[in-house]
């Protein structure tokens, strides 16, 4: 017993039997390192998923734009009396109108003009990494116009990639041919 407190003296704990109640500094550092690795891997996975989602969204927007452009381009070509092709494509429509297609990355622009005045303008988002060309094949005798959309060769696109190539062909003035065929068929039905 202690002579001051009156309590019995307990022997000093030996190293083998002592209980630790806290964590050591090394254990805390290891735990922090593991948590940092987990956070870094999660961030990289999240960034990759966001990049993939953005690529898919761009592809969807481009697909819709190409579908709308294709429909308009064919419709305009069918209505046209003539077509001029160079850096741009210009359809001459009966009634004094013209429709001009121009490309300035990232958009294709369609303008309906009456003389020098722009009556209507549409825009189609195709992307920065595309090349657009207009052609009138010689073999078609000037009655076919072709719009070609391809990816620039020098564009390096990561992972989910790229511009969907498209070739849109349309016959110039086919609306007249279809209307003449329909009227000829109606005339033959009326005759005895």
Secondary structure, DSSP 8 states (H G I E B T S, - for coil): --TTT---------TTT----S--HHHHHHHHHHHHHHHHHHHHHHHHHHHHHHHHHHHHHHHHHHHHHHHHHHHHHHHEEEEEESSSEEEEETTTEEEEEEEETTEEEEEEEETTEEEEEEEEE--TTEEEEEE--GGGTT-EEEEEEEE-TT----TT-----EEEEEETTHHHHHHHHHHHHHHHHH--
